[in-house]
Amino acid sequence: MLLLRIIGILVAITVGSSVIAWLFTRDSRYLVLAGRVSKGALFVALAILVLMAAERLIIL
C-alpha cells in the first residue's frame, strides 16, 4: 500500500506540473502528457483493485 501512495503522489505531482506548464506556455503537449499519465495511473489502479478483489474471492 505504501507503493501505491508513492505512485499516487508522483502522479499528482506530474499531472499538476503539466497543467501548470500548459497554463504558462499554452503548449498542448503538456495536456497530452497529463492525460496519458492520468489514463495510465487509472489503468494501474483498476488492475490492482481487480487483483485485490480476486485475492479476496480466492480466500473465500
N, CA, C and O atoms as a GROMACS GRO file, in nm:
protein
  240
    1MET      N    1   0.081  -0.119   0.000
    1MET     CA    2   0.000   0.000   0.000
    1MET      C    3   0.086   0.126   0.000
    1MET      O    4   0.046   0.229  -0.054
    2LEU      N    5   0.203   0.118   0.060
    2LEU     CA    6   0.293   0.232   0.059
    2LEU      C    7   0.336   0.265  -0.083
    2LEU      O    8   0.346   0.382  -0.120
    3LEU      N    9   0.360   0.162  -0.162
    3LEU     CA   10   0.399   0.184  -0.302
    3LEU      C   11   0.288   0.255  -0.379
    3LEU      O   12   0.316   0.343  -0.461
    4LEU      N   13   0.163   0.218  -0.354
    4LEU     CA   14   0.050   0.284  -0.420
    4LEU      C   15   0.041   0.431  -0.382
    4LEU      O   16   0.010   0.516  -0.467
    5ARG      N   17   0.067   0.462  -0.258
    5ARG     CA   18   0.063   0.601  -0.214
    5ARG      C   19   0.175   0.682  -0.279
    5ARG      O   20   0.153   0.796  -0.321
    6ILE      N   21   0.292   0.623  -0.288
    6ILE     CA   22   0.404   0.692  -0.352
    6ILE      C   23   0.373   0.717  -0.499
    6ILE      O   24   0.398   0.826  -0.551
    7ILE      N   25   0.320   0.616  -0.566
    7ILE     CA   26   0.284   0.631  -0.708
    7ILE      C   27   0.176   0.737  -0.723
    7ILE      O   28   0.181   0.818  -0.816
    8GLY      N   29   0.078   0.738  -0.635
    8GLY     CA   30  -0.029   0.837  -0.640
    8GLY      C   31   0.024   0.979  -0.623
    8GLY      O   32  -0.020   1.070  -0.693
    9ILE      N   33   0.117   0.996  -0.532
    9ILE     CA   34   0.175   1.128  -0.510
    9ILE      C   35   0.255   1.172  -0.633
    9ILE      O   36   0.246   1.288  -0.674
   10LEU      N   37   0.332   1.080  -0.691
   10LEU     CA   38   0.410   1.113  -0.810
   10LEU      C   39   0.320   1.147  -0.928
   10LEU      O   40   0.350   1.237  -1.006
   11VAL      N   41   0.209   1.074  -0.942
   11VAL     CA   42   0.114   1.103  -1.049
   11VAL      C   43   0.052   1.241  -1.028
   11VAL      O   44   0.039   1.319  -1.123
   12ALA      N   45   0.014   1.272  -0.906
   12ALA     CA   46  -0.046   1.403  -0.878
   12ALA      C   47   0.053   1.516  -0.907
   12ALA      O   48   0.015   1.619  -0.962
   13ILE      N   49   0.179   1.497  -0.871
   13ILE     CA   50   0.280   1.598  -0.898
   13ILE      C   51   0.300   1.614  -1.048
   13ILE      O   52   0.310   1.726  -1.098
   14THR      N   53   0.304   1.502  -1.121
   14THR     CA   54   0.326   1.508  -1.265
   14THR      C   55   0.210   1.577  -1.336
   14THR      O   56   0.231   1.665  -1.420
   15VAL      N   57   0.088   1.538  -1.303
   15VAL     CA   58  -0.029   1.598  -1.367
   15VAL      C   59  -0.040   1.746  -1.331
   15VAL      O   60  -0.067   1.829  -1.417
   16GLY      N   61  -0.019   1.778  -1.206
   16GLY     CA   62  -0.026   1.918  -1.163
   16GLY      C   63   0.079   2.004  -1.230
   16GLY      O   64   0.049   2.115  -1.275
   17SER      N   65   0.202   1.955  -1.237
   17SER     CA   66   0.306   2.034  -1.301
   17SER      C   67   0.284   2.045  -1.452
   17SER      O   68   0.318   2.147  -1.512
   18SER      N   69   0.226   1.943  -1.513
   18SER     CA   70   0.196   1.951  -1.656
   18SER      C   71   0.088   2.055  -1.683
   18SER      O   72   0.097   2.130  -1.780
   19VAL      N   73  -0.014   2.059  -1.599
   19VAL     CA   74  -0.120   2.158  -1.617
   19VAL      C   75  -0.066   2.300  -1.594
   19VAL      O   76  -0.102   2.392  -1.667
   20ILE      N   77   0.019   2.316  -1.495
   20ILE     CA   78   0.078   2.448  -1.470
   20ILE      C   79   0.167   2.488  -1.586
   20ILE      O   80   0.167   2.604  -1.628
   21ALA      N   81   0.244   2.393  -1.640
   21ALA     CA   82   0.328   2.423  -1.756
   21ALA      C   83   0.243   2.462  -1.876
   21ALA      O   84   0.279   2.551  -1.952
   22TRP      N   85   0.129   2.395  -1.893
   22TRP     CA   86   0.038   2.431  -2.002
   22TRP      C   87  -0.018   2.572  -1.983
   22TRP      O   88  -0.031   2.648  -2.079
   23LEU      N   89  -0.051   2.606  -1.859
   23LEU     CA   90  -0.105   2.740  -1.833
   23LEU      C   91  -0.004   2.849  -1.869
   23LEU      O   92  -0.043   2.956  -1.916
   24PHE      N   93   0.124   2.822  -1.847
   24PHE     CA   94   0.225   2.923  -1.877
   24PHE      C   95   0.263   2.926  -2.024
   24PHE      O   96   0.288   3.034  -2.079
   25THR      N   97   0.268   2.809  -2.089
   25THR     CA   98   0.319   2.805  -2.227
   25THR      C   99   0.210   2.790  -2.332
   25THR      O  100   0.233   2.823  -2.448
   26ARG      N  101   0.093   2.741  -2.294
   26ARG     CA  102  -0.016   2.711  -2.388
   26ARG      C  103   0.026   2.609  -2.493
   26ARG      O  104  -0.028   2.606  -2.604
   27ASP      N  105   0.123   2.524  -2.457
   27ASP     CA  106   0.168   2.417  -2.546
   27ASP      C  107   0.086   2.291  -2.514
   27ASP      O  108   0.085   2.246  -2.400
   28SER      N  109   0.018   2.237  -2.612
   28SER     CA  110  -0.076   2.127  -2.588
   28SER      C  111  -0.007   1.996  -2.550
   28SER      O  112  -0.073   1.904  -2.502
   29ARG      N  113   0.123   1.984  -2.572
   29ARG     CA  114   0.190   1.858  -2.538
   29ARG      C  115   0.187   1.833  -2.387
   29ARG      O  116   0.193   1.718  -2.344
   30TYR      N  117   0.179   1.939  -2.308
   30TYR     CA  118   0.170   1.921  -2.163
   30TYR      C  119   0.035   1.862  -2.122
   30TYR      O  120   0.028   1.782  -2.030
   31LEU      N  121  -0.071   1.903  -2.190
   31LEU     CA  122  -0.202   1.843  -2.162
   31LEU      C  123  -0.207   1.698  -2.208
   31LEU      O  124  -0.269   1.614  -2.143
   32VAL      N  125  -0.140   1.669  -2.320
   32VAL     CA  126  -0.134   1.530  -2.367
   32VAL      C  127  -0.060   1.445  -2.265
   32VAL      O  128  -0.102   1.334  -2.235
   33LEU      N  129   0.050   1.497  -2.212
   33LEU     CA  130   0.126   1.424  -2.110
   33LEU      C  131   0.041   1.400  -1.986
   33LEU      O  132   0.041   1.289  -1.931
   34ALA      N  133  -0.030   1.503  -1.941
   34ALA     CA  134  -0.116   1.488  -1.823
   34ALA      C  135  -0.224   1.384  -1.848
   34ALA      O  136  -0.255   1.304  -1.759
   35GLY      N  137  -0.283   1.384  -1.967
   35GLY     CA  138  -0.386   1.285  -1.999
   35GLY      C  139  -0.331   1.144  -2.003
   35GLY      O  140  -0.394   1.052  -1.952
   36ARG      N  141  -0.214   1.127  -2.062
   36ARG     CA  142  -0.155   0.992  -2.069
   36ARG      C  143  -0.118   0.940  -1.931
   36ARG      O  144  -0.140   0.823  -1.901
   37VAL      N  145  -0.062   1.026  -1.848
   37VAL     CA  146  -0.025   0.984  -1.713
   37VAL      C  147  -0.150   0.950  -1.633
   37VAL      O  148  -0.151   0.852  -1.558
   38SER      N  149  -0.255   1.030  -1.648
   38SER     CA  150  -0.380   1.003  -1.577
   38SER      C  151  -0.442   0.871  -1.621
   38SER      O  152  -0.487   0.792  -1.537
   39LYS      N  153  -0.445   0.846  -1.751
   39LYS     CA  154  -0.502   0.721  -1.802
   39LYS      C  155  -0.420   0.602  -1.755
   39LYS      O  156  -0.476   0.499  -1.716
   40GLY      N  157  -0.289   0.615  -1.758
   40GLY     CA  158  -0.203   0.506  -1.713
   40GLY      C  159  -0.221   0.478  -1.565
   40GLY      O  160  -0.227   0.362  -1.523
   41ALA      N  161  -0.229   0.584  -1.485
   41ALA     CA  162  -0.249   0.566  -1.341
   41ALA      C  163  -0.384   0.503  -1.311
   41ALA      O  164  -0.396   0.418  -1.223
   42LEU      N  165  -0.487   0.544  -1.386
   42LEU     CA  166  -0.620   0.486  -1.367
   42LEU      C  167  -0.619   0.337  -1.402
   42LEU      O  168  -0.678   0.256  -1.331
   43PHE      N  169  -0.553   0.302  -1.512
   43PHE     CA  170  -0.544   0.162  -1.552
   43PHE      C  171  -0.471   0.079  -1.447
   43PHE      O  172  -0.515  -0.031  -1.414
   44VAL      N  173  -0.361   0.129  -1.395
   44VAL     CA  174  -0.284   0.056  -1.294
   44VAL      C  175  -0.367   0.041  -1.166
   44VAL      O  176  -0.367  -0.066  -1.104
   45ALA      N  177  -0.437   0.147  -1.126
   45ALA     CA  178  -0.519   0.140  -1.005
   45ALA      C  179  -0.632   0.039  -1.020
   45ALA      O  180  -0.660  -0.038  -0.928
   46LEU      N  181  -0.697   0.038  -1.137
   46LEU     CA  182  -0.803  -0.060  -1.160
   46LEU      C  183  -0.749  -0.202  -1.163
   46LEU      O  184  -0.814  -0.294  -1.111
   47ALA      N  185  -0.633  -0.222  -1.222
   47ALA     CA  186  -0.572  -0.355  -1.226
   47ALA      C  187  -0.540  -0.403  -1.084
   47ALA      O  188  -0.562  -0.520  -1.052
   48ILE      N  189  -0.488  -0.316  -1.002
   48ILE     CA  190  -0.456  -0.354  -0.864
   48ILE      C  191  -0.584  -0.385  -0.786
   48ILE      O  192  -0.587  -0.480  -0.707
   49LEU      N  193  -0.688  -0.306  -0.806
   49LEU     CA  194  -0.814  -0.332  -0.737
   49LEU      C  195  -0.875  -0.465  -0.780
   49LEU      O  196  -0.930  -0.538  -0.698
   50VAL      N  197  -0.865  -0.498  -0.909
   50VAL     CA  198  -0.916  -0.627  -0.957
   50VAL      C  199  -0.836  -0.741  -0.895
   50VAL      O  200  -0.893  -0.843  -0.855
   51LEU      N  201  -0.705  -0.726  -0.887
   51LEU     CA  202  -0.623  -0.830  -0.825
   51LEU      C  203  -0.655  -0.846  -0.677
   51LEU      O  204  -0.657  -0.958  -0.626
   52MET      N  205  -0.679  -0.736  -0.608
   52MET     CA  206  -0.715  -0.744  -0.466
   52MET      C  207  -0.850  -0.812  -0.448
   52MET      O  208  -0.868  -0.891  -0.356
   53ALA      N  209  -0.946  -0.781  -0.537
   53ALA     CA  210  -1.078  -0.845  -0.528
   53ALA      C  211  -1.066  -0.994  -0.559
   53ALA      O  212  -1.131  -1.076  -0.495
   54ALA      N  213  -0.984  -1.030  -0.657
   54ALA     CA  214  -0.964  -1.170  -0.690
   54ALA      C  215  -0.901  -1.244  -0.573
   54ALA      O  216  -0.935  -1.359  -0.546
   55GLU      N  217  -0.809  -1.179  -0.505
   55GLU     CA  218  -0.745  -1.241  -0.389
   55GLU      C  219  -0.849  -1.268  -0.279
   55GLU      O  220  -0.846  -1.373  -0.215
   56ARG      N  221  -0.939  -1.174  -0.258
   56ARG     CA  222  -1.045  -1.194  -0.158
   56ARG      C  223  -1.137  -1.310  -0.197
   56ARG      O  224  -1.179  -1.388  -0.112
   57LEU      N  225  -1.168  -1.321  -0.325
   57LEU     CA  226  -1.256  -1.428  -0.370
   57LEU      C  227  -1.188  -1.564  -0.358
   57LEU      O  228  -1.253  -1.664  -0.326
   58ILE      N  229  -1.059  -1.568  -0.383
   58ILE     CA  230  -0.986  -1.695  -0.372
   58ILE      C  231  -0.978  -1.740  -0.227
   58ILE      O  232  -0.985  -1.860  -0.200
   59ILE      N  233  -0.962  -1.646  -0.135
   59ILE     CA  234  -0.952  -1.680   0.007
   59ILE      C  235  -1.084  -1.738   0.057
   59ILE      O  236  -1.084  -1.828   0.142
   60LEU      N  237  -1.197  -1.687   0.006
   60LEU     CA  238  -1.327  -1.736   0.050
   60LEU      C  239  -1.340  -1.881   0.008
   60LEU      O  240  -1.443  -1.943   0.035
   0.00000   0.00000   0.00000
